[in-house]
Amino acid sequence: MLLRRSGLFFIALLLLLSACQRPYLPAGTRPPSLQRAQSSQQAQLWEPTFRAAYQDVFAEHDPNQSGQIEASEIAHAPRGLAQLDRNRDGALSPAEALPEARYFSLMVDLLTRSPQTVRGDADPLVNMPTPAEIQRFRESLTDKPENPAARRQTYPVLLVPGYAEPSWYFMYGIYRELKQAGWAVEGLNLFPNFAPAEEQARKVKTKVEEMLQRYGTDKIELVVHSFGGLISRYYIQELGGQHQVRNLVTIATPHHGTYTAYLGPGESAVQLRPGSDFLEKLNARGYIYPPVRYTAIWSNTDEIVIPPSNAIMPGATVHAVPWTGHLTIMFSQRSYNFIREALLRP
């Protein structure tokens, strides 16, 4: 019973995060204190927001509205379905597909706590949205994708979230920043959330090909978070994405794995472990596949990528966003600046 056992994972991970409050820092660097990035009242509102996002993703993958997700509705992920299908009926019920309550508490904690310091290189999280702002964003996405004719002279951007994340809605800050700067931006929800990278990469490939046709371009920009970076690298290296992607910008992606993955459920968690067969094969022939251009954004205080330096990608343009966490790095002005810089390179 994968998700029931995952309750132990979330408890253990919370304990590990508490133990890891001394972040990975260069010698002689003063460690920061941890402070709430938002008020406790706002933090209490995040849990229903996370739940609603998961329910949206479930509904997205249940187009016939049967209340169950059949194998034909997630044909890209047969192994992912099999891992979650506890009663072996060939479909996923909400109880099988949605996480337990402890998970939502963890996500709230990751989003609302941020390392901060009096040092001059602290990264102020001036762009953190409120739960109400995310709610309005979710509701606005019921419309069809934007008209390709409205696209400016830039390539369209696809946002890909990470392992077990509720939806790409939580890359909202990046979406908002790029939209305001003139990019056409869309997102992709991964499902099942614990499915292996090879299966999720097929979904990325399908979405990219649909966007290329709709926008009439020969390339797309990928901006991705965490496990989404490994999924996207697999797509580039193994599924033809090398000739369809102009830039891959990874944010907090464990290119060399993370030790917290030993606590996680699903085959994807096994792939995220340092030295896993998946990572060994993915990295065996190098990290850079021209003409794709690579940028890796990482933080020295990432609570999930352990050690945080495993998010540094050899051969890529690397940027540090100090004193942010695994989720809050996506709401950093420095992150936005680095993303725009990568996408604007001629």
CORTA-V82627 format. One record per residue. RES is the residue in three letters. PHI is phi in radians with two decimals (999 if undefined). Layout:
# CORTA-V82627
RES | PHI
RES | PHI
This chain:
# CORTA-V82627
MET | 999
LEU | -1.01
LEU | -1.30
ARG | -1.17
ARG | -1.14
SER | -1.16
GLY | -1.00
LEU | -1.10
PHE | -1.04
PHE | -1.19
ILE | -1.11
ALA | -1.09
LEU | -1.17
LEU | -1.06
LEU | -1.11
LEU | -1.14
LEU | -1.09
SER | -1.11
ALA | -1.24
CYS | -1.68
GLN | -1.26
ARG | -1.50
PRO | -1.31
TYR | -1.20
LEU | -2.35
PRO | -1.09
ALA | -1.00
GLY | 1.44
THR | -1.55
ARG | -1.36
PRO | -1.23
PRO | -1.45
SER | -1.67
LEU | -1.71
GLN | -2.29
ARG | -1.20
ALA | -1.33
GLN | -2.43
SER | -1.17
SER | -1.10
GLN | -1.14
GLN | -1.14
ALA | -1.03
GLN | -1.14
LEU | -1.46
TRP | -1.26
GLU | -1.02
PRO | -1.09
THR | -1.16
PHE | -1.10
ARG | -1.06
ALA | -1.11
ALA | -1.12
TYR | -1.10
GLN | -1.13
ASP | -1.06
VAL | -1.15
PHE | -1.04
ALA | -1.12
GLU | -1.04
HIS | -1.66
ASP | -2.17
PRO | -1.10
ASN | -1.48
GLN | 0.96
SER | -1.46
GLY | 1.52
GLN | -2.36
ILE | -1.77
GLU | -1.43
ALA | -1.00
SER | -1.16
GLU | -1.47
ILE | -2.30
ALA | -1.09
HIS | -1.29
ALA | -2.34
PRO | -1.12
ARG | -1.22
GLY | -1.09
LEU | -1.12
ALA | -1.05
GLN | -1.20
LEU | -1.65
ASP | -1.39
ARG | -1.16
ASN | -1.60
ARG | 0.98
ASP | -1.74
GLY | 1.40
ALA | -2.55
LEU | -1.98
SER | -1.51
PRO | -0.99
ALA | -1.10
GLU | -1.42
ALA | -1.67
LEU | -1.71
PRO | -1.22
GLU | -1.39
ALA | -1.05
ARG | -1.04
TYR | -1.07
PHE | -1.16
SER | -1.10
LEU | -1.10
MET | -1.10
VAL | -1.06
ASP | -1.11
LEU | -1.14
LEU | -1.40
THR | -1.78
ARG | -1.88
SER | -2.48
PRO | -1.11
GLN | -2.39
THR | -2.66
VAL | -1.48
ARG | -1.12
GLY | -1.20
ASP | -1.66
ALA | -1.10
ASP | -1.89
PRO | -1.21
LEU | -1.57
VAL | -1.38
ASN | -1.92
MET | -1.12
PRO | -1.38
THR | -1.62
PRO | -0.96
ALA | -1.12
GLU | -1.17
ILE | -1.09
GLN | -1.07
ARG | -1.11
PHE | -1.11
ARG | -0.99
GLU | -1.15
SER | -1.22
LEU | -1.47
THR | -1.28
ASP | -1.31
LYS | -1.21
PRO | -0.97
GLU | -1.08
ASN | -1.17
PRO | -0.99
ALA | -1.14
ALA | -1.43
ARG | -1.18
ARG | -1.47
GLN | -1.41
THR | -2.41
TYR | -1.44
PRO | -1.15
VAL | -2.01
LEU | -1.97
LEU | -1.72
VAL | -2.19
PRO | -1.41
GLY | -1.93
TYR | -1.00
ALA | 1.09
GLU | -1.34
PRO | -1.06
SER | -3.05
TRP | -1.25
TYR | -0.96
PHE | -1.47
MET | -1.73
TYR | -1.00
GLY | -1.03
ILE | -1.17
TYR | -0.98
ARG | -1.05
GLU | -1.10
LEU | -1.24
LYS | -1.08
GLN | -1.12
ALA | -1.52
GLY | 1.88
TRP | -1.42
ALA | -1.46
VAL | -2.27
GLU | -2.35
GLY | -2.22
LEU | -2.29
ASN | -1.59
LEU | -1.47
PHE | -2.85
PRO | -1.11
ASN | -1.16
PHE | -1.90
ALA | -1.25
PRO | -1.16
ALA | -1.06
GLU | -1.06
GLU | -1.31
GLN | -1.14
ALA | -1.12
ARG | -1.15
LYS | -1.21
VAL | -1.06
LYS | -1.03
THR | -1.06
LYS | -1.13
VAL | -1.06
GLU | -1.11
GLU | -1.14
MET | -1.20
LEU | -1.03
GLN | -1.19
ARG | -1.22
TYR | -1.55
GLY | 1.21
THR | -2.01
ASP | -1.80
LYS | -2.42
ILE | -2.41
GLU | -1.76
LEU | -1.93
VAL | -2.10
VAL | -2.37
HIS | -2.11
SER | 0.95
PHE | -1.04
GLY | -1.00
GLY | -1.22
LEU | -1.24
ILE | -1.05
SER | -1.20
ARG | -1.12
TYR | -1.09
TYR | -1.04
ILE | -1.14
GLN | -1.42
GLU | -2.08
LEU | -2.11
GLY | 1.57
GLY | -1.19
GLN | -0.97
HIS | -1.82
GLN | -2.05
VAL | -1.92
ARG | -1.54
ASN | -2.26
LEU | -2.04
VAL | -1.92
THR | -1.76
ILE | -2.15
ALA | 0.96
THR | -1.60
PRO | -1.38
HIS | -1.09
HIS | -1.97
GLY | 1.54
THR | -2.53
TYR | -1.27
THR | -1.16
ALA | -1.15
TYR | -1.17
LEU | -1.73
GLY | -1.65
PRO | -1.51
GLY | 1.61
GLU | -1.14
SER | -1.12
ALA | -1.13
VAL | -1.09
GLN | -1.14
LEU | -1.40
ARG | -1.34
PRO | -0.97
GLY | 1.38
SER | -1.11
ASP | -0.99
PHE | -1.07
LEU | -1.16
GLU | -1.06
LYS | -1.23
LEU | -1.10
ASN | -1.64
ALA | -1.06
ARG | -1.76
GLY | 1.71
TYR | -1.78
ILE | -1.88
TYR | -2.18
PRO | -1.04
PRO | -1.47
VAL | -1.07
ARG | -1.87
TYR | -2.06
THR | -2.31
ALA | -2.14
ILE | -1.95
TRP | -2.48
SER | -2.25
ASN | -1.28
THR | -2.10
ASP | -1.17
GLU | -1.48
ILE | -1.83
VAL | -1.45
ILE | -2.12
PRO | -1.28
PRO | -1.01
SER | -1.12
ASN | -1.21
ALA | -1.52
ILE | -1.44
MET | -1.81
PRO | -1.02
GLY | 1.52
ALA | -1.55
THR | -1.31
VAL | -1.93
HIS | -2.25
ALA | -1.69
VAL | -2.08
PRO | -1.19
TRP | 1.17
THR | -2.01
GLY | -1.77
HIS | -1.12
LEU | -1.67
THR | -1.20
ILE | -1.06
MET | -1.39
PHE | -2.12
SER | -1.77
GLN | -1.10
ARG | -1.11
SER | -1.02
TYR | -1.03
ASN | -1.10
PHE | -1.17
ILE | -1.12
ARG | -1.07
GLU | -1.02
ALA | -1.15
LEU | -1.28
LEU | -1.56
ARG | -1.06
PRO | -1.24
